Amino acid sequence: MTVNFCVRRIVICAAFLFSFCAFCEKPVIPKYLRPVIGHNKPSFNNLDCIYVINLKERPEKLARMHRVMSKHGLAYTKFEAINGWELSDLQQAELQGEHSLSLHGGHIGCMLSHLSVLLDAYNKDFDLIWILEDDIEILKPLEIIKNCLAHLSKIDPDWDVFYTDTDSRHPILGHLISYDVAPERPGQKLKPASFYRHRSVVSRHIMKIHSRFGLYSYFVSKRGIKKMIDYFLNKTIWVPIDMEIHYIPGIREYSTRQDIVTHWTLTPFSDTQNPT
């Protein structure tokens, strides 16, 4: 048996072992997700569920949200958010994989929390959900949102995501934070940056978008729920979810042209940016 033959056999066996391990390797993210406990059916616009994401360390935020929701007659389901700051360095490294951008615990917990409620909606076969973070405010009549959703379903029956504000705002100055394109994953081919920066008006209250910051308040259709679950649950964490959501193949995103339900900029702290 020649040396070259032995080397070839070793290489072939190693390649087979690597392929087998890759095939057998289970996705990382699902094991870190948390189930949603309970379900309150809302009466708003034929919604299956309104999820409110709240850390147990922030009861004052939940109390404020309860007042806001009660004022508008909105029945909601509370989801106890995942505190990414409590994850060990080893767990954070596992979630981010070998091509880590070293996101901090706040961004990791935010992604896991949003994916947890999306998976709950997916498993329950929901048709339409509304996801809210616990620091929002309602600025205009919710009837505008009802009309927007009805109109959107006519002009694009295959829409996936609908945001109820135009973009993120600076917590102190109040002005819009400029949005830009996040770095692509290794091996991922994105569209030109100009595509993601482009926004087009489709009606008086609606615009089609391809990029933004913030997941404070957004509606997701059944198609959108499936697209997000299929995309994120088989990957490691790369960039914050509100930046990578726009890279989901074929995602169809829209938003209002005015802030209706948006980020409450008077909140004294950000749970994404600051350890709890």
Secondary structure, DSSP 8 states (H G I E B T S, - for coil): --HHHHHHHHHHHHHHHHHHHHHH---SGGGG-----------STT-SEEEEEE-TT-HHHHHHHHHHHHHTT---EEEE---GGGS-HHHHHHHH-TT-----HHHHHHHHHHHHHHHHHHHTT-SEEEEEESSEEE-S-THHHHHHHHHHHHH-TT--EEESSSS-B-TTT--B---------TT-----HHHHH--EE-SSSEEEES--S--SEEEEEHHHHHHHHHHHTTS---S-HHHHGGGSTT--EEEESS-SEEE-TT-S--TTTS--
